[in-house]
């Protein structure tokens, strides 16, 4: 992979305060990207920034904003282009879990999950795509990468987190729609679809994950819990020139979980 292939380019990562978002930001900085770090929690992105600046000489803009709020996203967009002259990569990473089975989920929980996971990504993409498509990079003028989940795939739909599954399925649909809509503008749109990973959602506790796997009778052909850096590496691949001709795709990283359901 070309060294510093993101130099001179700006990447915005939502939910950059922890987990996948933090690792993605670190990996982009290592390739020379200037960064916009977004999270609803300011302290978390301050910590991400401090980690990055210890080893990378890049510009970092912190944007505390609730992506489900269109006005806050609009302000973030203005701030980004006041500081930087481009946005080459948008990673729609911010998301929350919640809800039980779809028909038992309370309206307020439904709204909370859908507002962040679906409306939030829609808000951010709407706020940035018009300027992205006018950029002069070649052969691709910009890239959008959506963080989805195996829970949103046909094999992975999970009735224990029904509305979360619905939200991620919707984001997968948006991935394909946006690829069709933005392809003529030379913007690629892809999704990265993690399975079970050691993240703050599971309190970074492998024993807790193992208990959950046993309870749900989940089979992992590659019997290892994933690490956030593995996801960041795949996102970095999609951000690289090697992926310039890939669009509308959903790359699944799950140790074989979804292909093993009802088979092992």
N, C-alpha and C positions, 0 to 999 in steps of 0.2 A: 504494500500500500504506500502511495506517495507520501513522503514526509511533508508535514505542514500543509496538506492540501486544503485546509480551511482558513489559511492565512488571508486576511483582508475580508473575510466573510463573517457575518453575524448570525448567531443562533439564539433563538428564544426557546426556553424550556419551561413549560408550566409545571407546577408541583416540583420545583427544583430543590426543595428544602430537605429531602431525604430520599432513601430508597433508590429506585430506578432513576429518578430525575437528577439526583446528585451525581450518580455514577456517569450518567450521560453527559452532564455538564463537565465533569472532570475529563472525560475522554475527548470531548470536543476541544477543550482548552489545550490538551496535549497535542492537538493537531493544528493549533494556531488560531482557533476561532475566538472572536470577541463574543461576549455572552450577555444575554438578558435573562436574569433569573427571576422567575415569578413564583410566588406562593402566597397563600393567605396569611401565613405566619412569617413575619419579618425576621425574627431571630434565626429561624431555620435557614433562610437564604443568606443571611449574614455569615453563618457558619460555613455554608457551602462555598461562598466567596473566599473566606479566609483560608480554607483548605486549598482552593485552586491557586490563589496568589502566592502560596508558599513555593510552588514549583513551576508556575506558568506566568509569563509576562503578557497578559492580555487585558483588555478593557472589560470591566464588568458593570452592568447596570442592574440595580435591584429594583424590582417592581412588585410591591405588595398590592395585590388586587384579588378580588373574588371574581373568578372568570364567569360565574353564572350571572354576574351583574354587567349588563351591556354598557352602561355608562362608565364603570370602572375600567372595562376593557378598552373603550374608546380613548380614555385618558392615557392608558398604558401605551396604546399605539402612537399617540402624539409624542409621548416621552421618548419612545424608542427612536422615532425618526428625527426628533430634535437632537439626539446624541449621535446617531449612526446614519450612514448614507445607504444602508441596505439591510435586508433581512433575508438571508439565503435559506436558512433552515428554521422551520417551525415544528417543534415537538409538542404535540398535544398529549401530555403525560398526566396532568392532574386528574385525580379520580378518587372516589370514595366508595366504600362498600356499605351495605345496609339492606335492611328488609329481610323478611323470611320468605315463605312461599309467595308467589305472585298474588294470589287471591286473598292472602291474610295480611298483606302489607298495608299499613295505614297510609292515608293520602299524604300526610306530611312527610313520611319517609320516602314514598314514591317521588314526590316533588323534589326532595333534597338530592336523591341519587341521580335522577334524570337531569336536574338543573346543572349539576356539576359535570357529570360524565358525558352528557350528550349536548345540552344547550351550551355548556361552557366551551367545549371544543368548537362548536358551531359559531359562537360569539367571536372567539379568537381568530378562527380562520377567516370569517367575514371581515374582521377588522384589518387584516394584513394582506389578503391575497391580491387586492387591486394594485398596491405598490410593488408587491413581489413580481407580478407579471410584466412590469415595465422595466425591470432591471436588465442590465446589459451582459450578464454572465452568459457563457456559452459552454456546452450546448444546452445546458439546463439553467433556467433563470432562478429557480427556487425549488425547494423540496419541503413537503409536509409529511411528517411521520406521526401516525396515531398509535398510542399505546392502548391495545385492546386487552382481551383476556380469553383464555380457553373457555371460560364460562359463557362466552358469547358465540361459540361455534356450535355447529349442529351436533357434534358428538359430546360437547362439554356442557351443554345447558344444564344448569344446576338448580333444582327446585328449592334447595335450602337457602339460596340467595337469588331468588327469582327475578327481582327487579334489577339487581346488579347484572344478571345475565342479559336481561332485555336491553339494558343501557349499552352494554358492550356489543351486542348484536347490532344495535342501531349505529354504533360508531364504525363497525365493519361495513355497514351499508353506505355510510357517508364516505368511507375510504374509496369505495368503488365509484360512487357518484362524483366525488370531487376529482378523481382521476380522469373521468370522462369529461367533466366540465373544464378542467384546467389543463388537460393535455395539449390542446391547441396553443396554449400560452407557454408551453415548454416548462410547466411545473409538474413534477412527479408527486404522487400521493400514494403512500404505502402504510401498512400497519405491521406492528410487531405484537405478537400474541403470546405472552408468557403463561406458563402453567404454574407450578408450585415453586415459589422462590423464598429465600430467606430475606424477608423485608420487615419494615415496621408494622405492617398489617398483622403479622404473626409475632410481633414483639421481638423480632430477630431471634426467635427461640426454636431451634430445630426439634427439640423434644415435643413442643406444642404442635408443630407441623406433623410430626410422626403420629401423634395421638389422633389428629384430625384425619390423616390418611387412613389410619386403621378403622376409625369410626365410619368413614365413608366407603370403606373397602376399595380404595383407589389402588390401582396397580401402576407401578413405574418400571417399565422395561429397563431403563437406565436408572438403577436404584440409588439415585443421589438427589438431594435437594439442590435446586439451582441457586446460583449466586448472582447478585445484581450486575456485576461486571460482565457476565455472559450476555445479559440483555443489552448492556451498553455497547458491547462489541458488535452486536448485530445492527443496532441503530447506527453505529459509526460506519459500518459497511454500507447501509442505505444512504448515508450522507456523502459517501465517497464517489469518485468518478466511475468506479467499477459498477455502480448501480444506476448509472444515468439512463439506462434503457429499461428499467424495471418500474412499473407503475400499476396501481390497482391491485396489489398483491398483499396477502396476509401471511407473514412469516411466523410459523408456530414454533415456539421453544418450550417444550414440555416434557423432555425425556421420554417421549413416546406415550404419554398418558392418554391422549385422546384416541390414539389408534388401538389402545389396549382395552378400552372400556367394553365390558361384556365379552371379552375374548380370552383374558388370562385368568 
